[in-house]
Amino acid sequence: MNPMDIMQLGGRLNTFNQQHPRFGAFLREAGPDAMRVGSVLEMKVTSPEGQEYITNIKLTEEDIETLNIIRNMRGSV
């Protein structure tokens, strides 16, 4: 990933955080107590037509490292 892509991603994360402040608050609340190796992270998306898409992942050590990198990029999550 080139440095410009990293800067753009950081900017997009800031915009996302401004538009969706409850998401960052949720991550802070769940934080290290809930989001650790072996925890299951589930995501559900509902389209405007009502179609639901659900998936989940069991967090690994590498997933936790990735989440920590994202938290550090955002600075506050």
PyMOL Python script that loads the backbone (N, CA, C, O; Angstrom):
from pymol import cmd

cmd.read_pdbstr("""\
ATOM      1  N   MET A   1       0.856  -1.174   0.000  1.00  0.00           N
ATOM      2  CA  MET A   1       0.000   0.000   0.000  1.00  0.00           C
ATOM      3  C   MET A   1       0.900   1.235   0.000  1.00  0.00           C
ATOM      4  O   MET A   1       1.828   1.345   0.801  1.00  0.00           O
ATOM      5  N   ASN A   2       0.614   2.138  -0.892  1.00  0.00           N
ATOM      6  CA  ASN A   2       1.464   3.335  -0.941  1.00  0.00           C
ATOM      7  C   ASN A   2       1.021   4.362   0.097  1.00  0.00           C
ATOM      8  O   ASN A   2      -0.107   4.304   0.585  1.00  0.00           O
ATOM      9  N   PRO A   3       1.900   5.300   0.435  1.00  0.00           N
ATOM     10  CA  PRO A   3       1.589   6.274   1.489  1.00  0.00           C
ATOM     11  C   PRO A   3       0.333   7.105   1.209  1.00  0.00           C
ATOM     12  O   PRO A   3      -0.396   7.456   2.137  1.00  0.00           O
ATOM     13  N   MET A   4       0.082   7.415  -0.048  1.00  0.00           N
ATOM     14  CA  MET A   4      -1.131   8.184  -0.368  1.00  0.00           C
ATOM     15  C   MET A   4      -2.393   7.384  -0.048  1.00  0.00           C
ATOM     16  O   MET A   4      -3.385   7.944   0.420  1.00  0.00           O
ATOM     17  N   ASP A   5      -2.354   6.073  -0.303  1.00  0.00           N
ATOM     18  CA  ASP A   5      -3.497   5.223   0.036  1.00  0.00           C
ATOM     19  C   ASP A   5      -3.722   5.196   1.541  1.00  0.00           C
ATOM     20  O   ASP A   5      -4.861   5.223   2.007  1.00  0.00           O
ATOM     21  N   ILE A   6      -2.641   5.143   2.291  1.00  0.00           N
ATOM     22  CA  ILE A   6      -2.737   5.134   3.756  1.00  0.00           C
ATOM     23  C   ILE A   6      -3.340   6.443   4.254  1.00  0.00           C
ATOM     24  O   ILE A   6      -4.194   6.441   5.140  1.00  0.00           O
ATOM     25  N   MET A   7      -2.894   7.564   3.681  1.00  0.00           N
ATOM     26  CA  MET A   7      -3.450   8.861   4.076  1.00  0.00           C
ATOM     27  C   MET A   7      -4.935   8.939   3.722  1.00  0.00           C
ATOM     28  O   MET A   7      -5.738   9.448   4.505  1.00  0.00           O
ATOM     29  N   GLN A   8      -5.296   8.436   2.546  1.00  0.00           N
ATOM     30  CA  GLN A   8      -6.696   8.451   2.136  1.00  0.00           C
ATOM     31  C   GLN A   8      -7.541   7.581   3.064  1.00  0.00           C
ATOM     32  O   GLN A   8      -8.645   7.968   3.447  1.00  0.00           O
ATOM     33  N   LEU A   9      -7.022   6.407   3.425  1.00  0.00           N
ATOM     34  CA  LEU A   9      -7.740   5.524   4.346  1.00  0.00           C
ATOM     35  C   LEU A   9      -7.948   6.202   5.691  1.00  0.00           C
ATOM     36  O   LEU A   9      -9.034   6.131   6.265  1.00  0.00           O
ATOM     37  N   GLY A  10      -6.906   6.863   6.198  1.00  0.00           N
ATOM     38  CA  GLY A  10      -7.040   7.581   7.466  1.00  0.00           C
ATOM     39  C   GLY A  10      -8.119   8.642   7.400  1.00  0.00           C
ATOM     40  O   GLY A  10      -8.904   8.797   8.336  1.00  0.00           O
ATOM     41  N   GLY A  11      -8.161   9.375   6.293  1.00  0.00           N
ATOM     42  CA  GLY A  11      -9.192  10.388   6.108  1.00  0.00           C
ATOM     43  C   GLY A  11     -10.587   9.783   6.041  1.00  0.00           C
ATOM     44  O   GLY A  11     -11.531  10.316   6.623  1.00  0.00           O
ATOM     45  N   ARG A  12     -10.712   8.670   5.330  1.00  0.00           N
ATOM     46  CA  ARG A  12     -12.004   7.997   5.221  1.00  0.00           C
ATOM     47  C   ARG A  12     -12.456   7.468   6.583  1.00  0.00           C
ATOM     48  O   ARG A  12     -13.641   7.529   6.910  1.00  0.00           O
ATOM     49  N   LEU A  13     -11.517   6.951   7.377  1.00  0.00           N
ATOM     50  CA  LEU A  13     -11.881   6.471   8.711  1.00  0.00           C
ATOM     51  C   LEU A  13     -12.384   7.617   9.577  1.00  0.00           C
ATOM     52  O   LEU A  13     -13.333   7.451  10.343  1.00  0.00           O
ATOM     53  N   ASN A  14     -11.745   8.788   9.457  1.00  0.00           N
ATOM     54  CA  ASN A  14     -12.209   9.952  10.212  1.00  0.00           C
ATOM     55  C   ASN A  14     -13.613  10.358   9.780  1.00  0.00           C
ATOM     56  O   ASN A  14     -14.458  10.662  10.621  1.00  0.00           O
ATOM     57  N   THR A  15     -13.865  10.364   8.468  1.00  0.00           N
ATOM     58  CA  THR A  15     -15.195  10.694   7.954  1.00  0.00           C
ATOM     59  C   THR A  15     -16.221   9.684   8.450  1.00  0.00           C
ATOM     60  O   THR A  15     -17.305  10.062   8.894  1.00  0.00           O
ATOM     61  N   PHE A  16     -15.880   8.399   8.376  1.00  0.00           N
ATOM     62  CA  PHE A  16     -16.779   7.346   8.849  1.00  0.00           C
ATOM     63  C   PHE A  16     -17.116   7.559  10.323  1.00  0.00           C
ATOM     64  O   PHE A  16     -18.274   7.441  10.724  1.00  0.00           O
ATOM     65  N   ASN A  17     -16.108   7.871  11.121  1.00  0.00           N
ATOM     66  CA  ASN A  17     -16.313   8.094  12.552  1.00  0.00           C
ATOM     67  C   ASN A  17     -17.230   9.288  12.805  1.00  0.00           C
ATOM     68  O   ASN A  17     -18.060   9.246  13.712  1.00  0.00           O
ATOM     69  N   GLN A  18     -17.090  10.345  12.016  1.00  0.00           N
ATOM     70  CA  GLN A  18     -17.950  11.517  12.172  1.00  0.00           C
ATOM     71  C   GLN A  18     -19.392  11.202  11.779  1.00  0.00           C
ATOM     72  O   GLN A  18     -20.330  11.682  12.416  1.00  0.00           O
ATOM     73  N   GLN A  19     -19.568  10.399  10.737  1.00  0.00           N
ATOM     74  CA  GLN A  19     -20.908  10.080  10.262  1.00  0.00           C
ATOM     75  C   GLN A  19     -21.594   8.996  11.094  1.00  0.00           C
ATOM     76  O   GLN A  19     -22.821   8.907  11.111  1.00  0.00           O
ATOM     77  N   HIS A  20     -20.808   8.182  11.777  1.00  0.00           N
ATOM     78  CA  HIS A  20     -21.349   7.053  12.539  1.00  0.00           C
ATOM     79  C   HIS A  20     -20.694   6.987  13.929  1.00  0.00           C
ATOM     80  O   HIS A  20     -19.998   6.015  14.222  1.00  0.00           O
ATOM     81  N   PRO A  21     -20.898   7.982  14.779  1.00  0.00           N
ATOM     82  CA  PRO A  21     -20.205   8.022  16.077  1.00  0.00           C
ATOM     83  C   PRO A  21     -20.551   6.863  17.002  1.00  0.00           C
ATOM     84  O   PRO A  21     -19.740   6.505  17.857  1.00  0.00           O
ATOM     85  N   ARG A  22     -21.722   6.272  16.857  1.00  0.00           N
ATOM     86  CA  ARG A  22     -22.088   5.155  17.736  1.00  0.00           C
ATOM     87  C   ARG A  22     -21.243   3.916  17.451  1.00  0.00           C
ATOM     88  O   ARG A  22     -21.043   3.091  18.342  1.00  0.00           O
ATOM     89  N   PHE A  23     -20.744   3.772  16.221  1.00  0.00           N
ATOM     90  CA  PHE A  23     -19.922   2.611  15.894  1.00  0.00           C
ATOM     91  C   PHE A  23     -18.605   2.659  16.683  1.00  0.00           C
ATOM     92  O   PHE A  23     -18.192   1.656  17.264  1.00  0.00           O
ATOM     93  N   GLY A  24     -17.966   3.800  16.700  1.00  0.00           N
ATOM     94  CA  GLY A  24     -16.732   3.950  17.472  1.00  0.00           C
ATOM     95  C   GLY A  24     -16.978   3.741  18.959  1.00  0.00           C
ATOM     96  O   GLY A  24     -16.169   3.123  19.651  1.00  0.00           O
ATOM     97  N   ALA A  25     -18.103   4.262  19.445  1.00  0.00           N
ATOM     98  CA  ALA A  25     -18.448   4.077  20.853  1.00  0.00           C
ATOM     99  C   ALA A  25     -18.656   2.597  21.156  1.00  0.00           C
ATOM    100  O   ALA A  25     -18.244   2.114  22.210  1.00  0.00           O
ATOM    101  N   PHE A  26     -19.292   1.880  20.237  1.00  0.00           N
ATOM    102  CA  PHE A  26     -19.495   0.442  20.417  1.00  0.00           C
ATOM    103  C   PHE A  26     -18.156  -0.283  20.496  1.00  0.00           C
ATOM    104  O   PHE A  26     -17.960  -1.129  21.369  1.00  0.00           O
ATOM    105  N   LEU A  27     -17.231   0.041  19.590  1.00  0.00           N
ATOM    106  CA  LEU A  27     -15.921  -0.618  19.610  1.00  0.00           C
ATOM    107  C   LEU A  27     -15.166  -0.327  20.902  1.00  0.00           C
ATOM    108  O   LEU A  27     -14.498  -1.204  21.449  1.00  0.00           O
ATOM    109  N   ARG A  28     -15.276   0.913  21.387  1.00  0.00           N
ATOM    110  CA  ARG A  28     -14.610   1.259  22.646  1.00  0.00           C
ATOM    111  C   ARG A  28     -15.216   0.475  23.803  1.00  0.00           C
ATOM    112  O   ARG A  28     -14.496  -0.012  24.675  1.00  0.00           O
ATOM    113  N   GLU A  29     -16.552   0.352  23.807  1.00  0.00           N
ATOM    114  CA  GLU A  29     -17.233  -0.365  24.891  1.00  0.00           C
ATOM    115  C   GLU A  29     -16.905  -1.859  24.850  1.00  0.00           C
ATOM    116  O   GLU A  29     -16.601  -2.462  25.879  1.00  0.00           O
ATOM    117  N   ALA A  30     -16.969  -2.446  23.666  1.00  0.00           N
ATOM    118  CA  ALA A  30     -16.661  -3.880  23.531  1.00  0.00           C
ATOM    119  C   ALA A  30     -15.177  -4.107  23.778  1.00  0.00           C
ATOM    120  O   ALA A  30     -14.783  -5.049  24.465  1.00  0.00           O
ATOM    121  N   GLY A  31     -14.372  -3.238  23.213  1.00  0.00           N
ATOM    122  CA  GLY A  31     -12.929  -3.212  23.397  1.00  0.00           C
ATOM    123  C   GLY A  31     -12.262  -4.510  23.775  1.00  0.00           C
ATOM    124  O   GLY A  31     -12.679  -5.586  23.345  1.00  0.00           O
ATOM    125  N   PRO A  32     -11.224  -4.407  24.581  1.00  0.00           N
ATOM    126  CA  PRO A  32     -10.413  -5.574  24.926  1.00  0.00           C
ATOM    127  C   PRO A  32     -11.142  -6.624  25.754  1.00  0.00           C
ATOM    128  O   PRO A  32     -10.763  -7.795  25.734  1.00  0.00           O
ATOM    129  N   ASP A  33     -12.186  -6.224  26.485  1.00  0.00           N
ATOM    130  CA  ASP A  33     -12.896  -7.202  27.307  1.00  0.00           C
ATOM    131  C   ASP A  33     -13.644  -8.220  26.462  1.00  0.00           C
ATOM    132  O   ASP A  33     -13.667  -9.405  26.795  1.00  0.00           O
ATOM    133  N   ALA A  34     -14.255  -7.772  25.376  1.00  0.00           N
ATOM    134  CA  ALA A  34     -15.075  -8.665  24.560  1.00  0.00           C
ATOM    135  C   ALA A  34     -14.367  -9.117  23.292  1.00  0.00           C
ATOM    136  O   ALA A  34     -14.537 -10.259  22.864  1.00  0.00           O
ATOM    137  N   MET A  35     -13.583  -8.245  22.690  1.00  0.00           N
ATOM    138  CA  MET A  35     -12.963  -8.557  21.407  1.00  0.00           C
ATOM    139  C   MET A  35     -11.559  -9.093  21.651  1.00  0.00           C
ATOM    140  O   MET A  35     -10.565  -8.367  21.599  1.00  0.00           O
ATOM    141  N   ARG A  36     -11.520 -10.392  21.919  1.00  0.00           N
ATOM    142  CA  ARG A  36     -10.241 -11.062  22.162  1.00  0.00           C
ATOM    143  C   ARG A  36     -10.255 -12.403  21.438  1.00  0.00           C
ATOM    144  O   ARG A  36     -11.285 -12.816  20.904  1.00  0.00           O
ATOM    145  N   VAL A  37      -9.133 -13.067  21.420  1.00  0.00           N
ATOM    146  CA  VAL A  37      -9.010 -14.340  20.710  1.00  0.00           C
ATOM    147  C   VAL A  37     -10.112 -15.288  21.168  1.00  0.00           C
ATOM    148  O   VAL A  37     -10.310 -15.496  22.364  1.00  0.00           O
ATOM    149  N   GLY A  38     -10.828 -15.862  20.195  1.00  0.00           N
ATOM    150  CA  GLY A  38     -11.902 -16.795  20.487  1.00  0.00           C
ATOM    151  C   GLY A  38     -13.286 -16.164  20.489  1.00  0.00           C
ATOM    152  O   GLY A  38     -14.285 -16.875  20.386  1.00  0.00           O
ATOM    153  N   SER A  39     -13.363 -14.829  20.605  1.00  0.00           N
ATOM    154  CA  SER A  39     -14.661 -14.160  20.526  1.00  0.00           C
ATOM    155  C   SER A  39     -15.200 -14.263  19.108  1.00  0.00           C
ATOM    156  O   SER A  39     -14.436 -14.390  18.151  1.00  0.00           O
ATOM    157  N   VAL A  40     -16.525 -14.208  18.980  1.00  0.00           N
ATOM    158  CA  VAL A  40     -17.155 -14.265  17.667  1.00  0.00           C
ATOM    159  C   VAL A  40     -17.709 -12.881  17.346  1.00  0.00           C
ATOM    160  O   VAL A  40     -18.488 -12.314  18.113  1.00  0.00           O
ATOM    161  N   LEU A  41     -17.294 -12.351  16.202  1.00  0.00           N
ATOM    162  CA  LEU A  41     -17.759 -11.063  15.715  1.00  0.00           C
ATOM    163  C   LEU A  41     -18.773 -11.341  14.611  1.00  0.00           C
ATOM    164  O   LEU A  41     -18.452 -11.991  13.616  1.00  0.00           O
ATOM    165  N   GLU A  42     -19.997 -10.849  14.788  1.00  0.00           N
ATOM    166  CA  GLU A  42     -21.052 -11.111  13.817  1.00  0.00           C
ATOM    167  C   GLU A  42     -21.471  -9.805  13.159  1.00  0.00           C
ATOM    168  O   GLU A  42     -21.552  -8.763  13.810  1.00  0.00           O
ATOM    169  N   MET A  43     -21.736  -9.879  11.857  1.00  0.00           N
ATOM    170  CA  MET A  43     -22.176  -8.705  11.116  1.00  0.00           C
ATOM    171  C   MET A  43     -23.461  -9.048  10.366  1.00  0.00           C
ATOM    172  O   MET A  43     -23.587 -10.109   9.755  1.00  0.00           O
ATOM    173  N   LYS A  44     -24.399  -8.123  10.432  1.00  0.00           N
ATOM    174  CA  LYS A  44     -25.667  -8.275   9.712  1.00  0.00           C
ATOM    175  C   LYS A  44     -25.898  -7.013   8.894  1.00  0.00           C
ATOM    176  O   LYS A  44     -25.795  -5.898   9.406  1.00  0.00           O
ATOM    177  N   VAL A  45     -26.210  -7.200   7.626  1.00  0.00           N
ATOM    178  CA  VAL A  45     -26.532  -6.088   6.736  1.00  0.00           C
ATOM    179  C   VAL A  45     -27.942  -6.324   6.212  1.00  0.00           C
ATOM    180  O   VAL A  45     -28.261  -7.415   5.740  1.00  0.00           O
ATOM    181  N   THR A  46     -28.784  -5.298   6.297  1.00  0.00           N
ATOM    182  CA  THR A  46     -30.135  -5.373   5.753  1.00  0.00           C
ATOM    183  C   THR A  46     -30.234  -4.358   4.621  1.00  0.00           C
ATOM    184  O   THR A  46     -30.048  -3.160   4.836  1.00  0.00           O
ATOM    185  N   SER A  47     -30.527  -4.840   3.409  1.00  0.00           N
ATOM    186  CA  SER A  47     -30.651  -3.958   2.252  1.00  0.00           C
ATOM    187  C   SER A  47     -31.913  -3.111   2.390  1.00  0.00           C
ATOM    188  O   SER A  47     -32.783  -3.428   3.202  1.00  0.00           O
ATOM    189  N   PRO A  48     -32.025  -2.037   1.607  1.00  0.00           N
ATOM    190  CA  PRO A  48     -33.247  -1.228   1.650  1.00  0.00           C
ATOM    191  C   PRO A  48     -34.508  -2.042   1.340  1.00  0.00           C
ATOM    192  O   PRO A  48     -35.604  -1.681   1.767  1.00  0.00           O
ATOM    193  N   GLU A  49     -34.347  -3.141   0.594  1.00  0.00           N
ATOM    194  CA  GLU A  49     -35.489  -3.988   0.260  1.00  0.00           C
ATOM    195  C   GLU A  49     -35.812  -5.002   1.352  1.00  0.00           C
ATOM    196  O   GLU A  49     -36.796  -5.734   1.245  1.00  0.00           O
ATOM    197  N   GLY A  50     -34.995  -5.054   2.400  1.00  0.00           N
ATOM    198  CA  GLY A  50     -35.244  -5.962   3.502  1.00  0.00           C
ATOM    199  C   GLY A  50     -34.474  -7.275   3.444  1.00  0.00           C
ATOM    200  O   GLY A  50     -34.620  -8.112   4.335  1.00  0.00           O
ATOM    201  N   GLN A  51     -33.662  -7.470   2.418  1.00  0.00           N
ATOM    202  CA  GLN A  51     -32.840  -8.684   2.322  1.00  0.00           C
ATOM    203  C   GLN A  51     -31.746  -8.639   3.387  1.00  0.00           C
ATOM    204  O   GLN A  51     -31.055  -7.629   3.524  1.00  0.00           O
ATOM    205  N   GLU A  52     -31.588  -9.714   4.133  1.00  0.00           N
ATOM    206  CA  GLU A  52     -30.581  -9.765   5.197  1.00  0.00           C
ATOM    207  C   GLU A  52     -29.400 -10.635   4.789  1.00  0.00           C
ATOM    208  O   GLU A  52     -29.558 -11.692   4.179  1.00  0.00           O
ATOM    209  N   TYR A  53     -28.220 -10.160   5.145  1.00  0.00           N
ATOM    210  CA  TYR A  53     -26.973 -10.882   4.936  1.00  0.00           C
ATOM    211  C   TYR A  53     -26.269 -10.932   6.278  1.00  0.00           C
ATOM    212  O   TYR A  53     -26.034  -9.892   6.894  1.00  0.00           O
ATOM    213  N   ILE A  54     -25.930 -12.125   6.738  1.00  0.00           N
ATOM    214  CA  ILE A  54     -25.313 -12.295   8.051  1.00  0.00           C
ATOM    215  C   ILE A  54     -24.080 -13.177   7.912  1.00  0.00           C
ATOM    216  O   ILE A  54     -24.093 -14.183   7.202  1.00  0.00           O
ATOM    217  N   THR A  55     -23.016 -12.784   8.602  1.00  0.00           N
ATOM    218  CA  THR A  55     -21.814 -13.605   8.652  1.00  0.00           C
ATOM    219  C   THR A  55     -21.156 -13.403  10.012  1.00  0.00           C
ATOM    220  O   THR A  55     -21.492 -12.472  10.743  1.00  0.00           O
ATOM    221  N   ASN A  56     -20.224 -14.277  10.340  1.00  0.00           N
ATOM    222  CA  ASN A  56     -19.477 -14.103  11.574  1.00  0.00           C
ATOM    223  C   ASN A  56     -18.083 -14.687  11.413  1.00  0.00           C
ATOM    224  O   ASN A  56     -17.827 -15.532  10.555  1.00  0.00           O
ATOM    225  N   ILE A  57     -17.200 -14.209  12.265  1.00  0.00           N
ATOM    226  CA  ILE A  57     -15.831 -14.741  12.295  1.00  0.00           C
ATOM    227  C   ILE A  57     -15.429 -14.957  13.751  1.00  0.00           C
ATOM    228  O   ILE A  57     -15.806 -14.192  14.639  1.00  0.00           O
ATOM    229  N   LYS A  58     -14.666 -16.003  13.970  1.00  0.00           N
ATOM    230  CA  LYS A  58     -14.085 -16.248  15.283  1.00  0.00           C
ATOM    231  C   LYS A  58     -12.719 -15.568  15.276  1.00  0.00           C
ATOM    232  O   LYS A  58     -11.857 -15.903  14.464  1.00  0.00           O
ATOM    233  N   LEU A  59     -12.527 -14.613  16.183  1.00  0.00           N
ATOM    234  CA  LEU A  59     -11.322 -13.796  16.170  1.00  0.00           C
ATOM    235  C   LEU A  59     -10.068 -14.586  16.516  1.00  0.00           C
ATOM    236  O   LEU A  59     -10.049 -15.383  17.454  1.00  0.00           O
ATOM    237  N   THR A  60      -9.021 -14.342  15.730  1.00  0.00           N
ATOM    238  CA  THR A  60      -7.714 -14.946  15.954  1.00  0.00           C
ATOM    239  C   THR A  60      -6.760 -13.869  16.478  1.00  0.00           C
ATOM    240  O   THR A  60      -7.109 -12.689  16.527  1.00  0.00           O
ATOM    241  N   GLU A  61      -5.580 -14.280  16.858  1.00  0.00           N
ATOM    242  CA  GLU A  61      -4.555 -13.333  17.305  1.00  0.00           C
ATOM    243  C   GLU A  61      -4.260 -12.307  16.206  1.00  0.00           C
ATOM    244  O   GLU A  61      -4.097 -11.120  16.486  1.00  0.00           O
ATOM    245  N   GLU A  62      -4.192 -12.776  14.951  1.00  0.00           N
ATOM    246  CA  GLU A  62      -3.931 -11.875  13.828  1.00  0.00           C
ATOM    247  C   GLU A  62      -5.067 -10.864  13.650  1.00  0.00           C
ATOM    248  O   GLU A  62      -4.817  -9.703  13.323  1.00  0.00           O
ATOM    249  N   ASP A  63      -6.320 -11.302  13.865  1.00  0.00           N
ATOM    250  CA  ASP A  63      -7.464 -10.392  13.773  1.00  0.00           C
ATOM    251  C   ASP A  63      -7.351  -9.291  14.824  1.00  0.00           C
ATOM    252  O   ASP A  63      -7.617  -8.123  14.541  1.00  0.00           O
ATOM    253  N   ILE A  64      -6.962  -9.667  16.022  1.00  0.00           N
ATOM    254  CA  ILE A  64      -6.807  -8.686  17.109  1.00  0.00           C
ATOM    255  C   ILE A  64      -5.723  -7.681  16.748  1.00  0.00           C
ATOM    256  O   ILE A  64      -5.887  -6.483  16.974  1.00  0.00           O
ATOM    257  N   GLU A  65      -4.624  -8.157  16.192  1.00  0.00           N
ATOM    258  CA  GLU A  65      -3.553  -7.250  15.756  1.00  0.00           C
ATOM    259  C   GLU A  65      -4.061  -6.273  14.704  1.00  0.00           C
ATOM    260  O   GLU A  65      -3.732  -5.088  14.751  1.00  0.00           O
ATOM    261  N   THR A  66      -4.861  -6.758  13.752  1.00  0.00           N
ATOM    262  CA  THR A  66      -5.426  -5.902  12.713  1.00  0.00           C
ATOM    263  C   THR A  66      -6.356  -4.859  13.320  1.00  0.00           C
ATOM    264  O   THR A  66      -6.291  -3.686  12.954  1.00  0.00           O
ATOM    265  N   LEU A  67      -7.221  -5.273  14.245  1.00  0.00           N
ATOM    266  CA  LEU A  67      -8.113  -4.328  14.911  1.00  0.00           C
ATOM    267  C   LEU A  67      -7.321  -3.263  15.668  1.00  0.00           C
ATOM    268  O   LEU A  67      -7.702  -2.092  15.678  1.00  0.00           O
ATOM    269  N   ASN A  68      -6.224  -3.669  16.299  1.00  0.00           N
ATOM    270  CA  ASN A  68      -5.388  -2.708  17.019  1.00  0.00           C
ATOM    271  C   ASN A  68      -4.732  -1.713  16.073  1.00  0.00           C
ATOM    272  O   ASN A  68      -4.605  -0.535  16.407  1.00  0.00           O
ATOM    273  N   ILE A  69      -4.316  -2.168  14.901  1.00  0.00           N
ATOM    274  CA  ILE A  69      -3.737  -1.262  13.902  1.00  0.00           C
ATOM    275  C   ILE A  69      -4.776  -0.239  13.477  1.00  0.00           C
ATOM    276  O   ILE A  69      -4.476   0.950  13.372  1.00  0.00           O
ATOM    277  N   ILE A  70      -6.004  -0.701  13.231  1.00  0.00           N
ATOM    278  CA  ILE A  70      -7.078   0.207  12.830  1.00  0.00           C
ATOM    279  C   ILE A  70      -7.373   1.197  13.951  1.00  0.00           C
ATOM    280  O   ILE A  70      -7.549   2.388  13.698  1.00  0.00           O
ATOM    281  N   ARG A  71      -7.426   0.710  15.184  1.00  0.00           N
ATOM    282  CA  ARG A  71      -7.652   1.620  16.330  1.00  0.00           C
ATOM    283  C   ARG A  71      -6.563   2.679  16.381  1.00  0.00           C
ATOM    284  O   ARG A  71      -6.860   3.855  16.591  1.00  0.00           O
ATOM    285  N   ASN A  72      -5.320   2.290  16.195  1.00  0.00           N
ATOM    286  CA  ASN A  72      -4.213   3.244  16.254  1.00  0.00           C
ATOM    287  C   ASN A  72      -4.268   4.240  15.100  1.00  0.00           C
ATOM    288  O   ASN A  72      -3.893   5.400  15.274  1.00  0.00           O
ATOM    289  N   MET A  73      -4.725   3.813  13.935  1.00  0.00           N
ATOM    290  CA  MET A  73      -4.866   4.729  12.799  1.00  0.00           C
ATOM    291  C   MET A  73      -5.912   5.784  13.097  1.00  0.00           C
ATOM    292  O   MET A  73      -5.739   6.949  12.739  1.00  0.00           O
ATOM    293  N   ARG A  74      -6.982   5.395  13.739  1.00  0.00           N
ATOM    294  CA  ARG A  74      -8.076   6.319  14.031  1.00  0.00           C
ATOM    295  C   ARG A  74      -7.732   7.204  15.215  1.00  0.00           C
ATOM    296  O   ARG A  74      -8.235   8.321  15.331  1.00  0.00           O
ATOM    297  N   GLY A  75      -6.878   6.703  16.088  1.00  0.00           N
ATOM    298  CA  GLY A  75      -6.446   7.501  17.220  1.00  0.00           C
ATOM    299  C   GLY A  75      -7.354   7.476  18.423  1.00  0.00           C
ATOM    300  O   GLY A  75      -6.885   7.644  19.548  1.00  0.00           O
ATOM    301  N   SER A  76      -8.650   7.270  18.217  1.00  0.00           N
ATOM    302  CA  SER A  76      -9.551   7.370  19.371  1.00  0.00           C
ATOM    303  C   SER A  76     -10.383   6.125  19.611  1.00  0.00           C
ATOM    304  O   SER A  76     -11.113   6.060  20.600  1.00  0.00           O
ATOM    305  N   VAL A  77     -10.296   5.152  18.751  1.00  0.00           N
ATOM    306  CA  VAL A  77     -11.139   3.964  18.919  1.00  0.00           C
ATOM    307  C   VAL A  77     -10.336   2.834  19.503  1.00  0.00           C
ATOM    308  O   VAL A  77     -10.869   1.745  19.720  1.00  0.00           O
TER     309      VAL A  77
END
""", "prot")
cmd.dss("prot")
cmd.show_as("cartoon", "prot")
cmd.util.cbc("prot")
cmd.orient("prot")
